[in-house]
């Protein structure tokens, strides 16, 4: 700024050299520097226009100099700057240019910190003072110097906000530090002098108020984080931090306080193979500084690697700087198994899953790291995510975790076709030993929230889940370190303790036990006085055990109270049974079908409303089934594509097939949803089909005519 002002008044060779050198240094020093370069060129153009002359600074030297600066910046521009948008793609949070946001930017000149402004910590009297200062600044437009300062400030802020919008970065109050001196100079140009003194006094009061309020809004305390590392860790331990966090004063305070804990700086953009070379030998504890993980590890690779084979890490936060401490992680990279499965949206292929991680045999209190490697064909439009599900032998969900696919530079599948997701799976406390199945569902939150369709029908389960392997859990989990080996078995939690169900319904009773010993049988006493024994399925367990027992109410049970009790007679759950009346007369329908599904029932007829895509099926039951079947209704076009569909248990789940009674009719209403890529116009001419399938295996029931569906003809 000094060099530019010198060129405007009395140009010298030194001023030119200083201007170009400073401008080039800024361009290489920080990614916001183009805003400064644009500012310089715009204000120079305005200076020429206002003076009606292009002699100060000389336009020929100016153009040559700016061209030279641009050429010298070109290597950085091509290799780094053009990649900024991709580097920030995973966490795009560009500011919204609303009146509230612009008011916050104006307040940030006088009130700090920025977190106080955004969290609503500004008092009404402070808002009023900021408004008074803004009004006073309008008087600075009366002087030539004031106009120039405000013009400089406005241009710098405008270019900065534009850059943040393009890059997808959120705004922070510290970004206007370079503009603040210009606004302060504008204040100094206020006339009369009494107005200037009054405005400076107001701004001083706001500064004092901000200093007083600052302790309540701490942010990114690198000094405090280093002190906490020294307190919690020793020379045998290691702290891992991304280079961004290391530069953000952690390295400075590390040397200043002479910390004995080893510090390892992880380069941003490095993949797992490069990271493994930097990790310490197994043995000591490892702390991971997760600030600013969104930039360096949006996909969660480090948490996955460090969590594998360890219990839940200890967490602590020092004023916005988070850390996780993993106790003696084995630091073994996950084993990968090849896979060759395509996923589609029902009409075209979207992504290919090429390999998946295979968890080793572990205790239930230790996590597993399961990477997934993906190639996305539809990369420009689809950002694919993964949901990894753990299920027990009955197909019941035990745990679930979600992860985003991204490459090492944190570019998601919307910007880069080859990517990986790192799923860290932890089981709920008390999960018993055994073998569990692992499933993955690929989805995107815009158009395929219910999941992409795996083309491998042998592995597809539970609708759109893909079976990817098993996880063997061995005994030895330490959920309760203080418990003794001879502690008697105690029931510490039951869910649900009170429930209302219909006859023919089934529900899971979740029990949490502590201590050792065989898990006892339970007794279900029904409203008619009959009793059933509910045995456990668990032979071996740890010091804390979480188990599920399926409770089924007979289809022909009367209304009344039922109970579940321990062997000593203590009631642990009360059940209110509300018996559904049998519908023995066929309800009205417009189209007859009479498609027989042996051992389940007959699809008697249906009513179809094409305007609303609503279908009501009428079933006549043959009796209760051992499998709880799911009903599907689909519209199929001439090319065999599924235009619209509905999948649910009969009557929205209120009439499961395991509770059907022989001879009764069931009304089953469905509302079809258009699949992605189809419009309401494509419904016209599509044929309607319906049927049933086993959700766990995906296998469809066959009619007595050996077809896997019933054709419905409106």
C-alpha positions in Angstrom: 0.0 0.0 0.0 2.9 2.4 0.8 4.6 1.6 -2.5 1.4 2.2 -4.5 0.7 5.5 -2.7 4.3 6.5 -3.5 3.7 5.7 -7.2 0.6 7.8 -7.1 2.5 10.9 -5.8 6.2 10.8 -6.7 7.1 7.6 -8.6 10.5 6.1 -8.0 12.3 3.0 -9.2 12.4 1.7 -5.6 8.7 2.1 -5.3 8.1 0.0 -8.4 10.4 -2.8 -7.2 8.9 -2.8 -3.7 5.4 -3.0 -5.1 6.1 -5.9 -7.5 8.1 -7.8 -4.9 5.5 -7.4 -2.2 2.7 -8.4 -4.5 4.5 -11.5 -5.7 5.4 -12.4 -2.2 1.8 -12.1 -1.2 0.7 -14.3 -4.1 3.0 -17.1 -3.0 2.4 -16.6 0.7 -1.4 -17.0 1.0 -4.3 -18.1 -1.1 -6.2 -14.9 -0.4 -3.5 -12.8 -2.1 -5.4 -12.6 -5.5 -7.9 -10.4 -3.7 -5.1 -7.9 -2.9 -3.8 -8.1 -6.5 -7.3 -7.4 -7.9 -7.7 -4.5 -5.3 -4.4 -2.9 -6.5 -5.5 -3.0 -10.1 -9.0 -1.8 -9.5 -8.0 1.2 -7.4 -5.3 2.1 -9.9 -7.9 2.1 -12.7 -10.1 4.4 -10.4 -7.1 6.6 -9.8 -6.5 7.1 -13.5 -10.1 7.8 -14.1 -10.5 10.3 -11.3 -7.3 12.1 -12.4 -8.2 11.8 -16.0 -4.6 10.8 -16.6 -2.7 7.5 -16.8 0.7 9.0 -16.0 0.7 8.3 -12.3 1.5 5.5 -12.0 2.6 5.2 -15.6 0.2 2.8 -17.4 2.9 1.2 -19.6 5.2 0.3 -16.7 2.1 -0.8 -14.7 0.9 -3.2 -17.4 4.4 -4.6 -18.0 4.9 -5.0 -14.3 1.6 -6.7 -13.6 2.2 -9.1 -16.5 5.6 -10.0 -15.2 4.2 -10.6 -11.7 1.5 -12.8 -13.3 4.1 -14.8 -15.2 6.2 -15.4 -12.1 3.1 -16.5 -10.2 2.0 -18.9 -13.0 3.8 -22.0 -11.7 2.0 -21.7 -8.3 -1.2 -20.8 -10.1 -1.1 -23.9 -12.3 0.1 -26.4 -9.7 -1.7 -25.3 -6.5 -4.2 -22.4 -6.8 -6.3 -24.1 -9.5 -6.8 -27.1 -7.1 -8.2 -25.0 -4.2 -11.8 -25.6 -5.2 -11.2 -29.4 -5.2 -9.3 -29.2 -1.9 -12.3 -27.6 -0.2 -15.0 -29.5 -2.0 -15.6 -31.9 0.9 -16.6 -29.1 3.3 -18.1 -26.5 1.0 -19.8 -23.9 3.1 -19.7 -20.7 1.1 -21.3 -17.7 2.9 -24.8 -16.7 2.1 -25.0 -13.1 1.2 -28.0 -12.1 3.3 -28.6 -8.9 5.2 -27.8 -10.7 8.5 -24.5 -11.9 7.1 -23.4 -8.4 5.8 -24.4 -7.0 9.2 -22.2 -9.5 10.9 -19.3 -8.5 8.6 -19.8 -4.9 9.6 -19.9 -5.8 13.3 -16.7 -7.7 13.1 -14.7 -4.5 12.6 -15.7 -3.4 16.1 -16.7 -6.5 18.0 -14.6 -9.7 18.6 -14.2 -12.6 18.5 -16.2 -13.7 15.5 -17.7 -16.6 17.5 -19.4 -14.1 19.8 -21.1 -12.4 16.8 -22.3 -15.7 15.2 -23.5 -17.2 18.5 -25.7 -14.3 19.4 -23.4 -13.0 22.2 -23.6 -9.3 21.2 -25.7 -7.1 23.6 -28.3 -4.8 22.1 -26.4 -1.7 23.2 -23.4 -2.9 21.3 -25.5 -3.4 18.2 -26.7 0.2 18.6 -23.2 1.5 18.9 -22.1 -0.4 15.8 -25.0 1.2 13.9 -23.9 4.7 15.2 -20.3 4.1 14.0 -21.6 3.0 10.6 -23.7 6.2 10.3 -20.7 8.3 11.4 -18.5 6.7 8.6 -20.9 8.1 6.1 -19.6 11.6 7.0 -16.1 10.5 6.0 -17.4 10.5 2.4 -17.2 14.3 2.7 -13.4 14.2 2.5 -11.3 12.9 -0.4 -9.1 10.9 2.0 -12.2 9.3 3.6 -13.7 8.4 0.3 -10.5 6.7 -0.8 -10.1 4.7 2.4 -13.7 3.4 2.3 -13.3 2.6 -1.4 -10.2 0.5 -0.6 -12.0 -1.2 2.2 -15.1 -2.0 0.1 -13.0 -3.4 -2.8 -10.9 -5.6 -0.5 -14.0 -7.0 1.3 -15.9 -7.5 -2.0 -13.0 -9.5 -3.6 -12.4 -11.5 -0.4 -16.1 -12.5 -0.2 -16.2 -13.4 -3.9 -13.1 -15.6 -3.4 -14.7 -17.4 -0.4 -17.8 -18.0 -2.4 -15.8 -19.5 -5.3 -13.7 -21.7 -3.1 -16.6 -22.7 -0.9 -15.0 -21.5 2.3 -16.9 -20.0 5.2 -16.2 -16.5 6.5 -14.3 -15.7 9.6 -13.7 -12.4 11.4 -10.0 -12.6 11.1 -10.2 -12.3 7.3 -10.9 -8.6 7.6 -7.8 -7.8 9.6 -6.1 -6.5 6.5 -9.0 -4.1 5.9 -9.3 -2.8 9.5 -6.5 -0.2 9.3 -8.2 1.4 6.3 -11.4 1.8 8.1 -9.5 3.3 11.1 -7.9 5.9 8.8 -11.4 6.7 7.4 -12.5 7.4 11.0 -9.6 9.8 11.4 -10.8 11.8 8.5 -14.1 12.6 10.1 -15.0 16.2 10.5 -15.9 18.0 12.7 -13.2 16.8 15.1 -15.8 16.4 17.8 -17.5 13.7 15.7 -14.2 11.9 15.2 -13.5 12.0 18.9 -17.0 10.8 19.7 -16.8 7.9 17.2 -13.3 6.8 18.4 -14.6 6.8 21.9 -17.5 4.5 21.0 -15.2 2.1 19.1 -12.9 2.1 22.1 -15.8 1.2 24.4 -16.7 -1.7 22.1 -13.1 -2.9 22.2 -13.1 -2.9 26.0 -16.4 -4.8 26.0 -15.0 -7.4 23.5 -11.9 -8.0 25.6 -14.1 -8.5 28.7 -16.3 -11.0 26.9 -13.5 -12.9 25.1 -13.0 -15.6 27.8 -16.5 -16.8 27.2 -15.8 -17.4 23.5 -12.4 -19.2 23.3 -11.3 -20.7 20.0 -8.5 -22.9 18.7 -6.3 -22.7 21.8 -3.0 -24.3 20.5 -1.1 -23.3 23.6 -3.6 -25.0 25.9 -3.6 -28.1 23.8 0.2 -28.5 24.0 0.0 -28.0 27.8 -2.7 -30.7 28.0 -0.6 -33.1 25.9 2.3 -32.7 28.4 0.0 -33.4 31.3 -1.6 -36.5 29.8 1.2 -38.1 27.9 4.9 -39.0 28.4 8.1 -39.6 26.4 6.8 -43.0 25.2 3.7 -41.5 23.7 3.2 -39.8 20.4 1.0 -36.9 19.1 -0.1 -37.0 15.5 -1.2 -33.8 13.9 -1.9 -32.6 10.4 0.5 -30.1 8.9 -2.2 -27.4 9.0 -2.5 -27.8 12.8 1.2 -28.0 13.2 1.7 -24.7 11.5 -1.2 -23.2 13.5 1.2 -22.6 16.5 1.4 -26.2 17.8 5.0 -26.5 16.6 5.8 -23.1 18.2 4.5 -24.0 21.6 6.0 -27.5 21.4 9.5 -26.1 21.3 8.8 -23.3 23.7 7.6 -25.6 26.4 10.2 -28.3 25.6 7.6 -31.1 25.4 9.0 -34.6 25.7 6.1 -36.3 23.9 7.0 -37.1 20.3 5.3 -35.0 17.7 4.7 -36.4 14.2 3.5 -34.1 11.5 1.2 -35.7 8.9 1.3 -34.1 5.4 -2.1 -33.1 4.0 -3.0 -35.1 0.9 -1.1 -38.2 2.0 -2.7 -41.6 1.6 -2.5 -44.5 4.1 0.6 -46.0 2.5 2.5 -42.8 3.1 1.1 -42.3 6.6 2.2 -45.7 7.7 5.8 -44.8 7.2 5.5 -41.9 9.6 3.8 -43.7 12.5 5.7 -44.7 15.7 6.4 -48.3 16.8 3.5 -49.9 18.6 3.5 -49.7 22.4 2.8 -46.3 23.6 -0.3 -44.2 23.5 -1.1 -42.2 20.4 -3.0 -38.9 20.5 -4.5 -37.6 17.3 -5.1 -33.9 17.0 -8.3 -33.7 14.8 -8.2 -30.0 14.1 -8.6 -29.2 11.3 -9.7 -32.7 10.1 -12.2 -31.4 7.6 -9.3 -30.2 5.5 -6.9 -33.1 5.9 -8.9 -36.2 6.8 -12.5 -35.7 5.9 -13.0 -39.4 5.2 -11.8 -40.5 8.7 -8.7 -42.5 7.6 -6.6 -41.8 10.8 -9.4 -42.6 13.2 -10.0 -45.8 11.4 -6.4 -46.9 11.5 -5.8 -45.9 15.1 -9.1 -47.3 16.4 -8.5 -50.8 14.9 -7.9 -53.2 17.8 -8.4 -50.6 20.5 -11.1 -49.6 23.0 -13.0 -46.3 22.7 -10.4 -43.5 22.7 -10.2 -40.8 25.4 -11.3 -37.4 24.1 -10.5 -34.0 25.3 -11.0 -30.5 23.9 -9.1 -27.3 24.7 -11.1 -24.3 23.4 -12.1 -25.8 20.1 -9.0 -27.9 19.5 -10.1 -31.5 19.8 -7.9 -34.5 20.4 -8.4 -38.3 20.7 -6.0 -40.5 22.8 -5.8 -44.1 21.7 -4.3 -46.4 24.3 -1.5 -48.6 22.8 -3.0 -49.0 19.3 -1.5 -51.9 17.3 -1.1 -49.7 14.2 -1.7 -52.6 11.8 -3.0 -51.6 8.4 -6.4 -53.3 7.6 -6.3 -56.3 5.3 -8.2 -55.9 2.0 -10.1 -58.4 0.0 -10.9 -58.0 -3.7 -14.5 -57.4 -4.7 -16.2 -56.9 -8.0 -19.7 -55.5 -7.5 -21.5 -52.9 -9.5 -24.2 -50.6 -8.1 -26.9 -49.0 -10.2 -29.9 -46.8 -9.7 -32.1 -49.5 -11.4 -31.4 -48.1 -14.9 -27.7 -47.3 -15.2 -24.5 -48.2 -13.4 -23.3 -45.6 -10.8 -20.3 -47.0 -9.0 -18.1 -50.1 -8.7 -16.9 -51.5 -5.3 -13.4 -53.0 -6.0 -12.2 -54.0 -2.5 -13.2 -54.1 1.1 -11.5 -54.4 4.5 -11.6 -57.7 6.4 -11.7 -57.3 10.2 -9.5 -59.7 12.3 -10.8 -61.7 15.2 -11.2 -59.2 18.0 -12.9 -58.7 21.4 -16.2 -56.9 21.4 -14.8 -53.8 23.0 -12.2 -53.3 20.2 -13.1 -51.5 17.0 -12.6 -52.7 13.4 -11.3 -50.6 10.5 -13.0 -51.5 7.2 -11.9 -49.5 4.2 -14.0 -49.5 1.0 -12.5 -48.7 -2.4 -14.8 -47.3 -5.0 -14.8 -46.2 -8.6 -17.7 -43.8 -9.4 -18.8 -43.7 -13.1 -21.3 -40.8 -12.6 -18.7 -38.7 -10.7 -19.8 -35.2 -11.8 -23.3 -35.6 -10.4 -23.2 -38.2 -7.6 -21.4 -38.0 -4.2 -21.6 -41.6 -3.0 -21.5 -42.4 0.7 -21.4 -45.8 2.6 -23.4 -47.1 5.5 -21.8 -50.2 7.1 -24.2 -52.4 9.1 -23.4 -55.2 11.5 -26.1 -57.9 11.9 -26.4 -60.9 14.2 -27.4 -64.4 13.1 -31.1 -63.5 13.0 -30.5 -60.5 10.7 -31.0 -57.9 13.5 -29.0 -54.7 13.2 -26.4 -54.5 16.0 -24.4 -51.5 14.9 -24.2 -49.0 12.0 -21.7 -46.4 10.9 -21.6 -44.0 7.9 -18.6 -42.8 6.0 -18.0 -40.5 3.0 -16.0 -41.6 -0.1 -13.1 -39.2 -0.9 -9.5 -39.4 -2.3 -6.4 -38.5 -0.4 -6.9 -34.8 -1.3 -10.3 -35.0 0.3 -12.1 -34.7 -3.0 -15.4 -36.5 -2.9 -16.9 -38.7 -5.6 -18.6 -35.6 -7.0 -15.1 -34.3 -8.1 -13.0 -37.5 -8.4 -13.9 -40.9 -9.7 -11.6 -43.1 -7.6 -12.0 -42.8 -3.8 -12.1 -44.7 -0.5 -14.3 -44.6 2.6 -12.9 -45.6 6.0 -15.6 -47.1 8.2 -14.7 -47.4 11.9 -17.1 -49.9 13.5 -17.7 -50.2 17.3 -20.1 -52.6 18.8 -22.5 -51.5 21.6 -21.3 -52.2 25.1 -22.2 -55.8 26.1 -22.3 -57.3 22.7 -21.7 -61.0 23.2 -19.0 -63.1 21.4 -20.1 -64.7 18.2 -19.9 -64.3 14.4 -21.6 -61.3 12.9 -22.3 -60.4 9.3 -21.1 -57.2 7.7 -23.2 -55.4 5.1 -22.6 -52.2 3.2 -25.2 -49.9 1.5 -24.1 -47.2 -0.9 -26.2 -44.1 -1.2 -26.2 -40.4 -1.9 -28.3 -37.9 0.0 -29.6 -36.1 -3.1 -31.3 -38.8 -5.3 -30.6 -42.3 -3.9 -31.1 -41.9 -0.2 -32.7 -45.4 0.1 -29.6 -46.9 -1.5 -28.1 -47.9 -4.8 -28.9 -51.4 -6.1 -26.1 -54.0 -5.9 -26.0 -56.1 -9.1 -24.6 -59.1 -7.2 -27.9 -60.9 -6.3 -26.1 -63.6 -4.3 -24.7 -61.1 -1.9 -27.7 -58.7 -1.8 -29.7 -58.8 1.4 -32.2 -56.7 3.3 -33.3 -54.8 0.3 -30.1 -53.0 -1.0 -27.5 -54.1 1.5 -24.5 -56.0 0.2 -22.9 -58.8 2.3 -19.2 -58.2 2.4 -18.0 -60.7 5.1 -18.1 -61.8 8.7 -16.6 -60.4 11.9 -15.7 -63.0 14.6 -15.9 -61.7 18.1 -14.0 -63.6 20.7 -14.5 -63.6 24.5 -12.5 -61.4 26.8 -14.0 -57.9 26.4 -13.5 -55.7 29.4 -16.6 -53.5 29.6 -16.5 -53.1 33.4 -12.8 -53.0 34.6 -13.7 -53.1 38.3 -16.0 -56.2 38.2 -14.7 -59.3 39.9 -14.7 -62.8 38.2 -17.1 -64.2 40.8 -19.6 -61.3 40.6 -23.1 -62.8 40.4 -25.3 -62.2 37.3 -27.5 -59.1 37.7 -30.1 -57.7 35.3 -29.4 -54.0 35.2 -31.7 -52.8 32.3 -34.7 -54.0 30.3 -36.2 -52.4 27.2 -39.1 -52.1 26.8 -40.5 -52.2 30.3 -44.0 -51.6 29.1 -45.4 -52.1 25.6 -48.8 -52.4 23.8 -49.0 -54.8 20.9 -51.5 -56.6 18.7 -52.1 -60.3 18.5 -49.7 -61.9 16.0 -47.1 -59.2 16.6 -43.4 -59.8 17.5 -40.9 -57.6 19.2 -37.4 -57.7 20.6 -36.8 -57.6 24.3 -33.4 -56.1 25.1 -31.7 -57.2 28.3 -28.5 -55.9 29.8 -26.7 -58.1 32.3 -23.6 -57.6 34.5 -21.6 -60.3 36.1 -20.9 -63.9 35.3 -23.1 -67.0 35.1 -25.5 -68.7 32.8 -28.3 -66.4 31.4 -31.7 -67.6 32.7 -34.8 -68.5 30.8 -37.7 -66.1 30.9 -41.4 -66.8 31.2 -44.1 -65.2 29.1 -47.5 -65.4 30.6 -50.3 -64.6 28.1 -53.8 -63.1 28.7 -55.4 -66.5 28.5 -53.2 -67.8 31.3 -50.9 -69.9 29.2 -47.2 -69.6 29.7 -44.2 -69.8 27.3 -40.6 -70.3 28.0 -38.3 -67.7 26.3 -34.8 -69.2 26.3 -31.5 -67.4 25.8 -29.5 -67.9 22.6 -26.2 -67.0 24.3 -23.8 -69.7 25.6 -20.7 -67.5 26.4 -20.6 -63.9 27.5 -18.3 -61.3 29.1 -18.7 -59.2 32.2 -21.4 -57.1 30.5 -23.9 -58.7 28.2 -26.5 -57.2 26.0 -28.9 -59.7 24.5 -32.1 -59.7 22.5 -34.9 -62.2 22.8 -37.8 -62.2 20.3 -41.2 -62.2 21.9 -44.1 -63.4 19.7 -47.8 -63.0 20.6 -49.9 -65.8 19.1 -52.2 -64.7 16.2 -55.4 -65.9 18.0 -54.6 -64.4 21.4 -57.3 -62.5 23.2 -57.0 -59.0 24.5 -55.5 -58.5 28.0 -52.4 -58.2 30.1 -49.3 -60.3 29.6 -46.1 -60.3 31.6 -42.5 -61.4 31.2 -40.8 -62.7 34.4 -37.4 -64.0 35.7 -37.2 -67.5 37.2 -37.8 -66.1 40.7 -41.1 -64.6 39.5 -40.0 -60.9 39.3 -41.9 -59.3 36.4 -39.5 -57.3 34.2 -41.9 -56.3 31.4 -45.6 -55.7 31.2 -47.4 -56.2 27.8 -50.9 -55.0 26.9 -52.3 -57.1 24.1 -55.0 -55.5 21.9 -56.6 -58.2 19.8 -57.5 -57.2 16.2 -60.9 -58.4 15.0 -60.9 -60.9 12.1 -62.2 -59.5 8.8 -64.1 -62.4 7.3 -65.9 -60.6 4.6 -63.9 -59.4 1.6 -63.6 -55.7 1.4 -64.5 -53.8 -1.8 -61.9 -53.7 -4.6 -62.1 -52.8 -8.4 -59.9 -55.5 -10.0 -59.9 -59.2 -9.3 -56.6 -61.1 -9.3 -56.8 -64.4 -7.2 -53.0 -65.0 -7.3 -52.2 -67.8 -4.8 -48.9 -67.7 -2.9 -48.8 -71.2 -1.3 -48.6 -71.4 2.5 -49.1 -67.6 2.8 -52.3 -66.5 1.2 -54.1 -65.3 -1.9 -53.9 -61.8 -3.5 -57.7 -61.6 -4.1 -57.8 -58.2 -5.8 -56.7 -54.5 -5.8 -57.8 -50.9 -6.4 -55.4 -48.6 -8.3 -55.6 -44.8 -8.4 -53.1 -43.7 -11.1 -53.4 -40.0 -10.3 -52.0 -40.4 -6.8 -50.1 -43.7 -7.5 -52.0 -45.3 -4.6 -52.7 -49.1 -4.6 -54.8 -51.0 -2.2 -54.2 -54.8 -2.2 -56.6 -57.2 -0.6 -55.1 -60.5 0.7 -56.8 -63.6 2.1 -54.6 -65.3 4.6 -53.8 -69.0 4.6 -52.3 -68.8 8.1 -49.3 -67.4 10.0 -45.9 -67.7 8.4 -42.6 -68.4 10.0 -40.9 -65.6 8.0 -42.1 -62.0 8.1 -42.5 -61.3 4.4 -42.4 -57.9 2.8 -44.9 -56.8 0.1 -43.7 -55.1 -3.1 -45.7 -53.2 -5.7 -44.0 -51.9 -8.8 -44.8 -50.1 -12.1 -42.7 -51.6 -15.0 -42.2 -49.8 -18.3 -41.9 -51.4 -21.7 -38.1 -51.7 -21.3 -38.4 -53.5 -18.0 -37.4 -50.5 -15.9 -39.0 -50.0 -12.5 -40.6 -46.6 -12.8 -42.2 -46.5 -9.4 -42.5 -48.8 -6.4 -43.4 -49.4 -2.8 -41.9 -52.0 -0.4 -43.3 -52.5 3.1 -44.7 -55.1 5.4 -48.5 -55.6 5.0 -50.6 -52.6 6.1 -47.5 -50.5 6.7 -46.2 -53.1 9.2 -49.3 -53.3 11.4 -50.4 -56.7 9.9 -47.1 -58.8 9.6 -47.6 -62.2 7.9 -46.4 -63.9 11.0 -49.6 -62.9 12.6 -52.1 -63.8 9.9 -55.0 -66.0 10.7 -56.5 -68.5 8.3 -59.4 -67.2 6.3 -59.2 -63.5 7.3 -58.8 -60.6 4.8 -56.1 -58.0 5.1 -56.3 -54.5 3.5 -52.8 -53.5 2.4 -52.4 -49.9 1.1 -49.3 -48.7 -0.7 -48.3 -45.3 -2.2 -45.8 -45.8 -5.0 -42.8 -43.5 -5.2 -41.2 -42.5 -8.6 -37.7 -43.8 -8.9 -34.8 -41.3 -9.7 -34.8 -40.4 -13.4 -38.5 -40.9 -14.0 -41.4 -38.5 -14.3 -45.1 -38.8 -13.8 -45.7 -39.0 -17.6 -43.8 -42.3 -17.8 -46.3 -43.9 -15.5 -48.8 -44.0 -18.3 -48.7 -47.4 -20.0 -46.5 -49.0 -17.3 -47.7 -52.4 -16.1 -48.4 -53.0 -12.4 -47.1 -56.1 -10.5 -47.1 -57.1 -6.8 -45.7 -59.9 -4.7 -43.8 -60.8 -1.6 -40.2 -61.5 -0.6 -38.0 -62.4 2.3 -36.2 -59.1 3.3 -33.2 -61.0 4.8 -32.4 -63.0 1.6 -34.2 -61.0 -1.1 -35.8 -64.2 -2.4 -39.3 -63.6 -3.8 -42.2 -65.9 -3.1 -43.5 -67.8 -6.1 -47.2 -68.2 -7.0 -48.7 -71.5 -7.7 -48.1 -70.7 -11.4 -44.3 -70.5 -10.5 -44.0 -66.8 -11.2 -42.3 -64.5 -8.7 -45.1 -61.9 -8.9 -48.7 -61.4 -9.6 -49.6 -59.3 -12.7 -52.2 -56.7 -11.9 -54.4 -55.5 -14.8 -56.3 -52.3 -14.0 
